[in-house]
Amino acid sequence: MKNDFVNGKILPSLIQFALPVLFALCLQAMYGGADLLIVGRFSNSTHVSAVSTGSQLMQSVTSAITGLSMGTTILLAQKIGTGKRKDAGEIISASVVLFSVISIILTVSFIVFARPICRIMNAPPEALEETVSYFTICSVGLIFIVAYNVLGSIFRGIGDSATPLTTVAIACAVNIIGDMVLVAGLKMGASGAALATIFAQAVSVMASIFLIKRRELPFEMKKEYFSPKSKNLHTFILKMIGLGAPIALQDLLVSISFLVILAIVNDLGLVYSAGIGVAEKVCMFIMLVPSAFMQSLSSFVGQNEGAGKPGRSLRAMVYGMGTSFLLSMGMFALTFFHGDILAGIFSNEQETIVQAADYLKAYAIDTLLVSFLFCFSGYYNGCGKTGFVMVQGLIGAFGVRIPVSWIMSRMMPVSMFRIGLATPCSTAVQITLCFIVLMITLKKRRA
């Protein structure tokens, strides 16, 4: 379904687009959570720790790829908003070329350096081999992860959030079946979970290509667009990098900040390592609503900025914040007061559940705050101010989150709740920065 974002009522249009994005993110969370859930039920803490560390590494890579692909989403949305079909087709061609090169470089690098990377992450000694195995297998299938995210960015750029929902639903189902066969049935542990993951990604990419061929798209594609001699190929690649690189760098460095926290916690022992791994999977679910509005606003604002309607973009951000905050209140209550129940879904070891629940209390606070931060980020990304989004993200990650978590980890007795408080502290600082920039921007517009 292609949505017209530049006309009609804002909130219904925004919600109509955000709902499929939300469901797709939910399925992606289930997709990632299925590995840990089934490994936690049919293996031990060693395999849970391996999946926790390995999947967090892959999530960092995926976040960077998703951020870079936002350059495609933003640029494509702006061209669709101005009705330039030829430019839109050339943007997609440039995106395919760019990400093909990136996927090859990353795949080779990660396979070669898998063990040193896992050692840097302070993977517990008893879980090191399983962690290396999980990360290596996932790296082999990295090309499918890249392809899936690029295809998703294209669909979001043209205002279609329903097709990515379909493909991620297929991937989720295939991954769960694969986990049940390889982990529960064949007892392959973390390695089985990794194999199920890359196979599911491959199936989702094939499904996306199949759906693209069966529908009419608001752009034209020609073979010559892919040629190195194409006059616009290099131009659009540079534009996409200019828009997407700041987002990718921010997402990567923010993910690295969480990896640093994971390394800090890994150093505390196997139980703490497994506990934060379980908590992070739960966090993927409780952050779904704000994440959906962030992605939706990037496309919504991009089209309206391209159509010369900045006031409509601003109102969409405000509507997104209000709706996201109201829906997140339920997640806050569930996570803060019943985090042990949520953690128990992914593990049957009591010590792991206790540490995860303690960490989740801090994240419950962050659930409310990111309702504002994520909508700010979606708005600024759609406006093309990706450089500022990067800067405020880095300030939050390296100026607040890492120092606070390190300080808290050194306080005795060790408290996962105190370590987790680093995240809402960081979010509060970032919201303040976003608000200051918004006031400056509005003042300039009025002048």
Secondary structure, DSSP 8 states (H G I E B T S, - for coil): -B---SSS-HHHHHHHHHHHHHHHHHHHHHHHHHHHHHHHHHS-HHHHHHHHHHHHHHHHHHHHHHHHHHHHHHHHHHHHHHT-HHHHHHHHHHHHHHHHHHHHHHHHHHHHTHHHHHHHTT--GGGHHHHHHHHHHHHHTHHHHHHHHHHHHHHHHTTB-HHHHHHHHHHHHHHHHHHIIIIIIT--HHHHHHHHHHHHHHHHHHHHHHHHHTS--SS---GGGGSTT-TTHHHHHHHHHHHHHHHHHHHHHHHHHHHHHHHHHHTT-HHHHHHHHHHHHHHHHHTHHHHHHHHHHHHHHHHHHHTT-HHHHHHHHHHHHHHHHHHHHHHHHHHHHHHHHHHHTT---HHHHHHHHHHHHHHHHHHHHHHHHHHHHHHHHHTT-HHHHHHHHHIIIIIIIHHHHHHHHTSSS--HHHHHTHHHHHHHHHHHHHHHHHHHHHHHHH-
